[in-house]
Amino acid sequence: MNETVVTLVGHVATQIDYRETPNGPAARFRFAVRPRFYDRQKEAWTDGATSFYTVWARRSLAANLAASVSVGEPLVLHGRLRVRDEQGEGQRWVSAEIDVLAAGHDLSRGTAAFRRVATVGAPLTEAQKGSVV
């Protein structure tokens, strides 16, 4: 199956809506992407039109996003693009959604301190303990 995988650089536009579902945690938020380009006629940088995407995250990524991200923060998102063409009540609209596979703060715009999430699972074997740095 062919999928369109994209990487977006932009800002969190809405508060993250985190929910526990029967299929595990899920998070949803809106993401704004505004391209900048150099206008040679004006000899200045110019903002392009803002595009908005609905972002969906599942499982541990959903929980980590909800705990780590606030409105306005710059992110880099990588995931599957889905474009929906819908019609209802006499109107037609197109929406773009991203099923995010990976996300992180855009470190070209600030700093971050990474904290690994402790996982609860089977105890490490002696061989695994020796390979942990």
Residue frames relative to the residue before (quaternion, step in Angstrom):
aa qw qx qy qz dx dy dz
M 1.0000 0.0000 0.0000 0.0000 0.00 0.00 0.00
N 0.3137 -0.7464 0.5594 0.1778 3.56 -0.91 0.93
E 0.0420 -0.7802 0.6241 -0.0040 3.52 -0.95 0.95
T 0.3776 -0.6874 0.5653 0.2555 3.54 -1.18 0.55
V 0.0832 -0.7911 0.6060 0.0064 3.55 -0.54 1.22
V 0.0616 -0.8162 0.5738 -0.0285 3.56 -0.80 1.09
T 0.2095 -0.7137 0.6461 0.1711 3.52 -1.36 0.33
L 0.0955 -0.8090 0.5800 0.0025 3.56 -0.73 1.13
V 0.1446 -0.7452 0.6448 0.0891 3.54 -1.16 0.72
G 0.3226 0.7450 -0.5263 0.2528 3.57 -0.65 1.09
H 0.5542 -0.5999 0.4707 0.3338 3.55 -1.24 -0.59
V 0.5227 -0.5994 0.5064 0.3333 3.54 -1.21 0.61
A 0.2268 -0.8238 0.5113 0.0925 3.58 -0.62 1.16
T 0.7931 0.1585 -0.0901 0.5812 3.60 1.14 -0.53
Q 0.6326 -0.5037 0.4192 0.4128 3.51 -1.31 0.29
I 0.4855 -0.6625 0.4815 0.3058 3.59 -1.05 0.73
D 0.2474 -0.7499 0.6024 0.1164 3.54 -0.89 1.07
Y 0.0484 -0.8213 0.5675 -0.0338 3.59 -0.19 1.33
R 0.0475 0.8050 -0.5883 0.0604 3.57 -0.91 0.94
E 0.3519 -0.6657 0.6107 0.2449 3.50 -1.22 0.62
T 0.0665 -0.8049 0.5897 0.0000 3.59 -0.68 1.10
P 0.6686 -0.4810 0.3570 0.4406 3.62 -1.20 0.18
N 0.7031 0.4345 -0.2601 0.4992 3.60 1.18 -0.51
G 0.6920 -0.4267 0.2713 0.5152 3.59 1.27 0.16
P 0.7263 -0.4323 0.2957 0.4451 3.58 -1.28 0.07
A 0.0264 -0.7688 0.6389 0.0092 3.55 -1.21 0.67
A 0.0792 -0.7771 0.6235 0.0339 3.55 -1.14 0.71
R 0.0661 -0.7814 0.6205 0.0051 3.53 -1.14 0.78
F 0.1648 0.7612 -0.6199 0.0950 3.55 -1.10 0.77
R 0.4634 -0.6452 0.5253 0.3049 3.54 -1.33 0.26
F 0.1689 -0.7880 0.5910 0.0338 3.53 -1.07 0.88
A 0.2020 -0.7994 0.5603 0.0788 3.58 -0.79 1.05
V 0.0712 -0.7768 0.6257 0.0100 3.54 -0.94 0.99
R 0.0097 0.7923 -0.6082 0.0472 3.57 -0.69 1.12
P 0.2642 -0.7830 0.5402 0.1590 3.59 -0.41 1.16
R 0.1925 -0.7383 0.6324 0.1342 3.54 -1.24 0.57
F 0.0130 0.7929 -0.6088 0.0245 3.54 -1.04 0.77
Y 0.4824 -0.6537 0.5021 0.2964 3.52 -1.24 0.50
D 0.2296 -0.7648 0.5930 0.1038 3.57 -0.69 1.16
R 0.3265 -0.7878 0.4920 0.1753 3.58 -0.34 1.27
Q 0.6212 0.5471 -0.3509 0.4378 3.59 1.08 -0.62
K 0.7421 0.3753 -0.2063 0.5156 3.57 0.96 -0.89
E 0.2618 -0.7850 0.5008 0.2538 3.55 1.31 -0.43
A 0.6196 0.4851 -0.3547 0.5049 3.54 0.92 1.02
W 0.5306 -0.5918 0.4935 0.3530 3.53 -1.28 0.38
T 0.1151 -0.8001 0.5886 0.0118 3.55 -1.00 0.92
D 0.3930 -0.6921 0.5513 0.2502 3.57 -1.11 0.71
G 0.3431 -0.7162 0.5713 0.2074 3.54 -1.06 0.82
A 0.7045 -0.4235 0.3431 0.4546 3.56 -1.31 -0.18
T 0.4352 -0.6989 0.5090 0.2512 3.57 -1.02 0.84
S 0.1712 -0.7489 0.6330 0.0955 3.55 -1.03 0.90
F 0.1847 -0.7818 0.5876 0.0971 3.57 -0.99 0.84
Y 0.1074 -0.7793 0.6169 0.0235 3.55 -1.05 0.89
T 0.3295 -0.6743 0.6137 0.2452 3.54 -1.20 0.58
V 0.1728 -0.8013 0.5700 0.0556 3.55 -0.70 1.12
W 0.1166 -0.7734 0.6220 0.0379 3.55 -0.98 0.96
A 0.0213 -0.7723 0.6349 0.0000 3.58 -0.99 0.89
R 0.2075 -0.7888 0.5720 0.0865 3.54 -1.10 0.71
R 0.8561 0.2136 -0.1509 0.4457 3.53 -1.42 0.28
S 0.8498 -0.1201 0.0746 0.5078 3.61 -0.96 -0.83
L 0.5939 0.5615 -0.3738 0.4385 3.61 1.08 -0.59
A 0.6240 0.5383 -0.3358 0.4563 3.60 1.03 -0.77
A 0.6816 0.4815 -0.2878 0.4699 3.58 0.87 -0.95
N 0.6761 0.4924 -0.3025 0.4571 3.60 0.92 -0.85
L 0.6217 0.5213 -0.3434 0.4730 3.61 1.03 -0.69
A 0.6660 0.5127 -0.3059 0.4471 3.58 0.87 -0.95
A 0.7074 0.4558 -0.2584 0.4744 3.59 1.04 -0.75
S 0.7795 0.4082 -0.1671 0.4448 3.59 1.12 -0.57
V 0.7710 0.3868 -0.1600 0.4800 3.59 1.12 -0.59
S 0.1148 -0.7790 0.6149 0.0432 3.54 -1.09 0.85
V 0.6787 -0.4737 0.3708 0.4214 3.55 -1.32 0.32
G 0.7952 0.3128 -0.2473 0.4569 3.56 -1.02 0.87
E 0.5700 0.6133 -0.3937 0.3794 3.60 1.17 -0.32
P 0.4370 -0.6950 0.5032 0.2699 3.59 -1.05 0.76
L 0.0394 -0.8035 0.5938 -0.0191 3.57 -0.90 1.00
V 0.2316 -0.6729 0.6707 0.2092 3.47 -1.45 0.23
L 0.0781 -0.8072 0.5851 -0.0035 3.58 -0.70 1.13
H 0.0773 -0.7695 0.6329 0.0354 3.55 -1.10 0.75
G 0.3373 0.7552 -0.5054 0.2460 3.58 -0.66 1.04
R 0.6598 -0.5012 0.4007 0.3910 3.51 -1.41 -0.15
L 0.3087 -0.7479 0.5653 0.1606 3.55 -0.88 1.02
R 0.0165 -0.7548 0.6558 0.0039 3.55 -1.05 0.90
V 0.1184 -0.7750 0.6184 0.0535 3.56 -0.81 1.03
R 0.1484 -0.7982 0.5821 0.0451 3.54 -0.77 1.09
D 0.1414 -0.7474 0.6467 0.0569 3.53 -0.96 0.99
E 0.0521 0.8357 -0.5375 0.1000 3.58 -0.27 1.28
Q 0.1342 -0.7694 0.6201 0.0749 3.49 -1.27 0.48
G 0.2049 0.7667 -0.5864 0.1624 3.54 -1.01 0.89
E 0.8461 0.0951 -0.1043 0.5139 3.53 -1.10 0.76
G 0.7202 -0.4759 0.2496 0.4388 3.57 0.95 0.90
Q 0.6837 0.4320 -0.2912 0.5110 3.60 1.26 0.11
R 0.2368 -0.7477 0.6065 0.1304 3.52 -1.19 0.65
W 0.0541 0.7965 -0.6009 0.0393 3.58 -0.99 0.79
V 0.2784 -0.7270 0.6078 0.1569 3.50 -1.30 0.50
S 0.0201 -0.7911 0.6113 0.0043 3.58 -0.95 0.86
A 0.2512 -0.7563 0.5881 0.1381 3.54 -1.16 0.65
E 0.0653 -0.7899 0.6097 -0.0007 3.54 -0.94 0.98
I 0.2082 -0.7494 0.6172 0.1189 3.52 -1.21 0.64
D 0.1964 -0.7102 0.6634 0.1301 3.56 -0.91 0.99
V 0.2282 -0.8400 0.4802 0.1085 3.53 0.02 1.36
L 0.2502 -0.7662 0.5817 0.1094 3.53 -1.03 0.96
A 0.7839 0.0073 0.0260 0.6203 3.57 1.16 -0.70
A 0.0064 -0.7928 0.6084 -0.0347 3.56 -1.10 0.75
G 0.1141 0.7876 -0.6016 0.0687 3.53 -1.15 0.62
H 0.5908 -0.5472 0.4440 0.3929 3.54 -1.25 0.35
D 0.4552 -0.6600 0.5307 0.2748 3.56 -1.14 0.74
L 0.2309 -0.8313 0.4951 0.1022 3.57 -0.15 1.30
S 0.5154 0.5929 -0.4483 0.4264 3.60 1.21 0.12
R 0.7275 0.4085 -0.2223 0.5044 3.59 1.28 -0.25
G 0.8102 -0.0447 0.0283 0.5838 3.59 1.23 -0.01
T 0.5106 -0.6267 0.4895 0.3269 3.54 -1.31 -0.19
A 0.1175 -0.7740 0.6179 0.0723 3.55 -1.28 0.36
A 0.2367 -0.7334 0.6156 0.1647 3.54 -1.24 0.46
F 0.2614 -0.7953 0.5320 0.1271 3.58 -0.43 1.23
R 0.0542 -0.7678 0.6382 0.0171 3.55 -1.03 0.87
R 0.3601 -0.7367 0.5352 0.2030 3.56 -0.64 1.13
V 0.3888 -0.7058 0.5455 0.2306 3.55 -1.01 0.88
A 0.3916 -0.7061 0.5370 0.2443 3.56 -0.84 0.97
T 0.1997 -0.7751 0.5897 0.1079 3.55 -0.87 0.97
V 0.3137 -0.7172 0.5913 0.1940 3.51 -1.09 0.76
G 0.2611 0.7623 -0.5501 0.2194 3.55 -0.61 1.10
A 0.7715 -0.2991 0.2549 0.5003 3.52 -1.26 -0.46
P 0.5344 -0.6204 0.4538 0.3515 3.59 -1.03 0.70
L 0.5567 -0.6143 0.4477 0.3350 3.55 -1.18 0.63
T 0.4159 -0.6570 0.5617 0.2826 3.54 -1.16 0.68
E 0.6840 -0.4711 0.3507 0.4325 3.58 -1.29 0.24
A 0.6410 0.5158 -0.3329 0.4606 3.63 0.99 -0.76
Q 0.6659 0.4929 -0.3083 0.4675 3.60 0.97 -0.81
K 0.6259 0.5440 -0.3410 0.4427 3.59 1.01 -0.76
G 0.6625 0.5193 -0.3022 0.4473 3.57 1.02 -0.76
S 0.7051 0.4582 -0.2692 0.4694 3.58 1.15 -0.58
V 0.5472 0.6057 -0.4048 0.4121 3.61 1.25 -0.14
V 0.2401 -0.7830 0.5605 0.1225 3.55 -0.79 1.05
